[in-house]
Amino acid sequence: MKTAIITGGSRGIGEAMVLKLAEMGYNVVANYRSDSSKALTEALIEKIEKEYGVQGLAVQADVSKYEDCEKLVNAAVAKFGEKIDVLVNNAGITNNAPFCELPQEKYMSVLETNLISAFHMCHFVVPYMVKANEGCVISTSSIGGLMGVANQADYCASKSGLIGMTRALAMEFGKQNIRFNCICPGMIWTDMLRGVNQDEVNALAMAIPMGKIGDCDDIAVAMEFLIKDKYMTGQYVSPNGGIYMP
Ligand code: NDP
């Protein structure tokens, strides 16, 4: 049986990805950070074990910290062995605040949670994939990584950084059959969006050519595609309702 590790697997897009991975037959290691998400993630693991007959593991770790990522990967290896088939770097946060008012620790936190965490996770997981001569790494970037968004300098930089990391690692590990790709979602209904001014959200929805905010499942399906298409590497796919067209 194949194994997948996903960061930020407790709710929102990550939850939909956990369910999709289980549906695809993967044993899933789902990471979360907050104490308040423990019960949620454990219930999700119970659900996939019951409904899909796979095995799961919920692991609390703050992926912005190197030692927590090591702990997360070690827990996965202890439970499922050294073959890690899929890594999904999905954990992410946003500040959505005027740049000059943003304290240093706040923008550092976005960069560390959204971007540096993916470096840490790849640093621990890719050596196992090299050993296996096979692997698939998917990072959840954003349309913010493709275009500028006011009040989101830290977020946009972190998400562009993920695309840069993905391209470079795809070059470095292509011959070892390890593929790296990004998903750049447009606006998706999750807690992240629920926390933003709803008038702004409605106005933005009207600006989307498809006229609606996307669902978490739309992103999980993109992940499935990137896992299944064995010739995709160094790319991004962007389910975004048409709001960004390169
Ligand atoms: P949510 O706020 O719903 O979920 C965020 C997830 O990330 C949670 O599982 C949370 O864990 C986890 N997380 C946050 N910080 C850490 C950390 N330091 N260590 C481990 N886990 C952490 O967000 P979304 O589902 O909306 O976002 C998922 C990804 O998609 C993010 O990378 C986001 O930037 C990206 N994205 C989202 C878009 C949207 O419109 N929603 C658009 C484009 C990209 P916990 O539950 O424990 O807090």
Boltz pocket constraint, residues with backbone or C-beta under 6 A from the ligand:
constraints:
  - pocket:
      binder: B
      contacts: [[A, 7], [A, 8], [A, 9], [A, 10], [A, 11], [A, 12], [A, 13], [A, 14], [A, 31], [A, 32], [A, 33], [A, 34], [A, 35], [A, 37], [A, 61], [A, 62], [A, 63], [A, 64], [A, 89], [A, 90], [A, 91], [A, 92], [A, 93], [A, 113], [A, 114], [A, 140], [A, 141], [A, 142], [A, 143], [A, 184], [A, 185], [A, 186], [A, 187], [A, 188], [A, 189], [A, 190], [A, 191], [A, 192], [A, 193]]
      max_distance: 6.0
